[in-house]
Amino acid sequence: MSKLGRPARLNALISGALVVAAAGFFANVLNLGVSVLIARLLNPNAYGAFSQMVGIFFIVALPGSALSVAVVRRATQYLVLDDEPLMRHWQRRLNQRLLRWASGFSLLALAASFVIAYWLGHRSWLAVWINTLAAITWALLNVDRALLQARQRYVDLAKNFALEGVVRTIFMVAFSPFGVTGIVSGLLVAICVARIHARRLVHPGAREDGPMLDHTGVTGDLLIALATLGLLATLQFLDVFLVGRYAQDRAGAYSAISQVAKTVVYGAIILGNFLLPETSIADRRGADAYRQLAIACGLLSIPTVILVIASEAGAEPLLRLVFGARYASAYASLSTLILAMGFLAGSTLLSTYLLGSGRRWPTLWLAIATTGGAWYLASARGHIADTVHHNLLLQAVTFLGLLIATLRPLPEKHDVN
């Protein structure tokens, strides 16, 4: 692809971004539809509990996206060097280690689920644990997707996104009569199906002789990405946790506007699957990927603008239509929360760019923003309007810091060992 002329290269970039964005949009529409249906099936308190499960899922699973960063960074090194045999052996070694890590973390999650369930307001520990298992499995799924990203196999990646959206819809709805625990059980089954599909796409083939690897070389990038994306996940769901903790009677209404507003963040996460490998490959070749970043930002701006216009035109009718009258009481805060999540979506793309180019210090800025932001949001004590306005300021300041980091000149060409 690097040998194409500029117009052809630009068309290829746009096509790759579009196919990933389209599949991600399709999957997110299905996921939003499931959330709406669940909102109508559950009472407001139970729906608040479900929203907390969604938050736990993304706090555990989004750092699993750190594996994508680390895997893409290492895989692109082998691919740029055109060392396919070493790439395949490394892939097998990586999978072996990840399965061991996942097993150990699953046992730790079992013990932690009791404490977390109590902190969230005496929720079901079983729902928390099953939900955590689903997030761990999704993290493993991300590794397989990262191998597709590194090879720029965006069509296969899009197929896996679409499959996940479909099976999530089927199993979560099928298990919904069993309450929140049943819903997260359906989520676990769906993600297992999606991972089986992804493994078939990236299977390294028959075992062959070649160099033996004692390590996978992903630890450094993994730790930085784990911290970065874990902080982003906390910024994304901190408001939901705090409203649920301080005002359970308002948690359902807040969850409704949160579900709508956070769709732009999910869009940024999807587009990151295109931006990350493009940035990493460019960095390996000593270049930048500002053009790819601009394409991703341009695509992300479309749903953001549409949501803002729709919320300004009729937030209350929209929430009544989608979630029902009992969840529409927070409609006045919808537009502000969408703007806040727009900034967070931008921070997600900028963080993806910075991680893909090997820059690490912005993680410190996210840590400062998250620590200060937790105290600032908690000062609202669950009041919806105050929480939303505090969140807007927090996300805007966080975005500004990352933008400054992104616009700084790239450092001299470096290598990751």
ZADOGU-721879 format. One record per residue (C-alpha): residue number from 1; x, y, z. Coordinates in steps of 0.25 Angstrom, whole numbers. Layout:
BEGIN
 num    xx    yy    zz
 NUM     X     Y     Z
...
***
This chain:
BEGIN
 num    xx    yy    zz
   1     0     0     0
   2    12     9     3
   3    15     9   -12
   4     2    15   -17
   5     2    29   -22
   6    -4    40   -13
   7   -18    40   -18
   8   -19    25   -18
   9   -13    24    -4
  10   -23    34     1
  11   -35    26    -5
  12   -29    14     1
  13   -28    21    15
  14   -43    26    14
  15   -48    12     9
  16   -41     5    21
  17   -47    15    31
  18   -61    15    25
  19   -62     0    25
  20   -58    -1    40
  21   -67    11    43
  22   -79     5    36
  23   -77    -9    43
  24   -75    -2    56
  25   -87     7    54
  26   -96    -5    51
  27   -91   -12    63
  28   -93     0    72
  29  -107     2    66
  30  -110   -13    70
  31  -104   -11    84
  32  -112     2    86
  33  -125    -5    82
  34  -122   -16    92
  35  -120    -5   103
  36  -133     1   100
  37  -140   -12   100
  38  -134   -16   113
  39  -138    -2   119
  40  -152    -5   115
  41  -151   -19   121
  42  -145   -15   135
  43  -150    -5   145
  44  -141     7   147
  45  -133     2   159
  46  -130   -11   152
  47  -126    -3   139
  48  -117     6   148
  49  -110    -7   152
  50  -109   -12   138
  51  -102     2   134
  52   -92    -1   145
  53   -89   -14   139
  54   -87    -7   126
  55   -77     2   133
  56   -70   -10   140
  57   -69   -17   126
  58   -62    -5   120
  59   -53    -2   131
  60   -48   -16   130
  61   -49   -18   115
  62   -44    -5   110
  63   -31    -7   117
  64   -31   -20   110
  65   -30   -11    97
  66   -16    -8   103
  67   -13   -22    98
  68   -17   -17    84
  69    -7    -5    85
  70     4   -14    90
  71     1   -25    80
  72     0   -15    68
  73    13    -8    72
  74    21   -22    72
  75    14   -28    60
  76    16   -16    51
  77    31   -17    55
  78    32   -31    49
  79    23   -28    37
  80    31   -16    33
  81    44   -24    34
  82    36   -35    26
  83    39   -46    36
  84    27   -55    34
  85    33   -68    41
  86    37   -60    54
  87    23   -53    53
  88    16   -66    54
  89    24   -72    65
  90    22   -59    73
  91     7   -60    71
  92     7   -74    77
  93    15   -70    89
  94     7   -58    91
  95    -6   -66    91
  96    -1   -76   101
  97     3   -66   111
  98   -10   -58   110
  99   -18   -70   113
 100   -10   -72   126
 101   -12   -58   130
 102   -27   -58   127
 103   -28   -71   136
 104   -21   -64   147
 105   -29   -51   146
 106   -42   -58   146
 107   -39   -64   159
 108   -35   -51   165
 109   -48   -45   159
 110   -56   -55   167
 111   -51   -51   180
 112   -52   -36   176
 113   -66   -37   171
 114   -72   -38   186
 115   -65   -25   189
 116   -69   -18   176
 117   -84   -22   177
 118   -85   -17   191
 119   -78    -3   188
 120   -88    -2   176
 121  -100    -3   185
 122  -102   -17   189
 123  -102   -22   175
 124  -101   -37   171
 125   -87   -42   172
 126   -90   -53   162
 127   -94   -43   152
 128   -81   -35   154
 129   -72   -47   153
 130   -79   -52   140
 131   -79   -38   134
 132   -64   -38   138
 133   -61   -51   131
 134   -68   -45   118
 135   -59   -33   119
 136   -47   -42   120
 137   -51   -51   108
 138   -53   -38   100
 139   -39   -34   104
 140   -34   -47    97
 141   -43   -44    85
 142   -36   -31    84
 143   -23   -38    82
 144   -28   -46    70
 145   -34   -33    65
 146   -20   -26    67
 147   -14   -36    58
 148   -24   -33    47
 149   -21   -18    49
 150    -6   -20    48
 151    -8   -26    34
 152   -18   -16    30
 153   -29   -26    28
 154   -40   -16    30
 155   -51   -24    23
 156   -49   -37    32
 157   -48   -28    44
 158   -62   -21    40
 159   -68   -35    38
 160   -64   -39    53
 161   -70   -26    58
 162   -83   -28    51
 163   -84   -43    56
 164   -81   -38    70
 165   -93   -28    69
 166  -102   -39    64
 167   -99   -50    74
 168   -99   -39    85
 169  -113   -36    81
 170  -118   -50    81
 171  -112   -55    94
 172  -114   -43   103
 173  -129   -43    99
 174  -131   -58   100
 175  -125   -58   114
 176  -132   -45   119
 177  -143   -52   126
 178  -133   -56   136
 179  -130   -41   140
 180  -117   -34   140
 181  -109   -47   143
 182  -116   -54   131
 183  -113   -42   122
 184   -98   -41   125
 185   -98   -57   123
 186  -103   -55   109
 187   -92   -44   107
 188   -81   -54   111
 189   -87   -65   102
 190   -87   -55    90
 191   -73   -50    92
 192   -68   -65    92
 193   -75   -67    79
 194   -68   -54    73
 195   -55   -59    78
 196   -56   -73    72
 197   -59   -66    59
 198   -47   -56    60
 199   -37   -68    64
 200   -41   -75    51
 201   -37   -62    43
 202   -24   -60    50
 203   -20   -75    52
 204    -5   -76    50
 205    -6   -89    42
 206     2  -102    45
 207    14  -102    54
 208    27  -100    47
 209    42  -100    51
 210    47   -86    54
 211    53   -78    65
 212    48   -80    79
 213    43   -68    87
 214    45   -66   102
 215    37   -54   102
 216    27   -46    94
 217    33   -32    95
 218    19   -26    98
 219    21   -23   113
 220    26    -8   112
 221    15    -4   102
 222     5   -12   109
 223     7    -5   123
 224     7     9   117
 225    -6     6   109
 226   -12    -2   120
 227   -11    11   129
 228   -15    20   118
 229   -27    13   113
 230   -31     9   128
 231   -31    24   131
 232   -40    27   119
 233   -50    16   123
 234   -50    22   137
 235   -53    36   131
 236   -64    30   122
 237   -72    23   134
 238   -68    31   146
 239   -81    39   145
 240   -90    27   144
 241   -83    21   156
 242   -84    33   165
 243   -99    36   161
 244  -102    21   164
 245   -95    22   177
 246  -100    35   182
 247  -114    36   176
 248  -120    22   172
 249  -133    28   170
 250  -127    36   158
 251  -118    26   153
 252  -128    20   143
 253  -131    34   137
 254  -116    38   136
 255  -113    24   130
 256  -122    27   119
 257  -116    40   115
 258  -102    34   117
 259  -105    23   107
 260  -109    33    96
 261   -97    42    99
 262   -86    31   100
 263   -89    26    86
 264   -79    36    81
 265   -69    30    90
 266   -72    16    85
 267   -70    22    71
 268   -56    27    74
 269   -52    13    80
 270   -57     7    67
 271   -49    17    58
 272   -37    14    67
 273   -36     1    61
 274   -33     8    48
 275   -24    19    54
 276   -15    10    63
 277    -9     1    52
 278    -8    13    42
 279     0    21    53
 280     9    10    57
 281    13     6    43
 282    16    21    40
 283    24    22    52
 284    32     9    49
 285    35    16    36
 286    39    29    42
 287    27    37    38
 288    14    43    44
 289     0    39    42
 290    -7    53    43
 291   -15    50    31
 292   -21    37    37
 293   -24    45    49
 294   -31    55    42
 295   -39    45    34
 296   -43    38    47
 297   -47    51    54
 298   -55    55    41
 299   -63    43    42
 300   -65    44    57
 301   -71    58    56
 302   -83    53    47
 303   -90    46    58
 304   -86    56    68
 305   -92    67    61
 306  -105    59    58
 307  -107    56    73
 308  -105    70    77
 309  -115    75    67
 310  -125    64    71
 311  -124    67    85
 312  -126    82    84
 313  -138    79    75
 314  -145    70    84
 315  -137    63    95
 316  -150    59   103
 317  -158    53    92
 318  -145    46    88
 319  -143    40   101
 320  -158    37   103
 321  -158    30    89
 322  -146    22    91
 323  -146    19   106
 324  -160    22   111
 325  -166    33   120
 326  -160    28   133
 327  -145    30   128
 328  -148    44   121
 329  -146    53   134
 330  -132    56   131
 331  -134    61   117
 332  -130    76   120
 333  -115    71   122
 334  -114    62   109
 335  -108    73   100
 336   -97    76   110
 337   -94    62   113
 338   -93    59    98
 339   -83    71    97
 340   -75    65   109
 341   -74    51   102
 342   -70    58    89
 343   -58    63    96
 344   -55    50   102
 345   -57    43    88
 346   -46    53    83
 347   -37    49    95
 348   -39    35    91
 349   -34    37    77
 350   -23    46    82
 351   -18    35    92
 352   -19    25    81
 353   -10    33    72
 354     0    36    83
 355     1    21    87
 356     2    17    73
 357    14    26    71
 358    21    21    83
 359    19    34    92
 360    17    31   107
 361    17    43   115
 362     3    47   112
 363    -2    36   121
 364     3    45   133
 365    -7    56   129
 366   -18    46   128
 367   -15    41   142
 368   -15    56   147
 369   -28    58   140
 370   -35    46   145
 371   -31    48   160
 372   -35    62   160
 373   -47    59   152
 374   -52    48   162
 375   -52    58   173
 376   -59    69   164
 377   -70    60   160
 378   -72    54   174
 379   -74    68   179
 380   -87    68   171
 381   -93    57   180
 382  -101    51   169
 383  -109    63   165
 384  -110    61   150
 385  -109    76   145
 386   -97    78   153
 387   -90    65   150
 388   -92    68   135
 389   -86    82   135
 390   -75    77   144
 391   -72    66   134
 392   -72    76   122
 393   -61    84   128
 394   -53    72   132
 395   -54    66   118
 396   -50    79   111
 397   -38    81   120
 398   -34    67   118
 399   -35    68   103
 400   -27    81   102
 401   -15    74   109
 402   -15    63    99
 403   -17    72    87
 404    -4    80    91
 405     3    66    93
 406    -1    62    79
 407     3    75    72
 408    17    74    78
 409    27    70    67
 410    30    55    67
 411    43    51    74
 412    55    45    66
 413    52    31    60
 414    53    21    71
 415    51     6    72
 416    43    -3    82
 417    51   -15    87
***
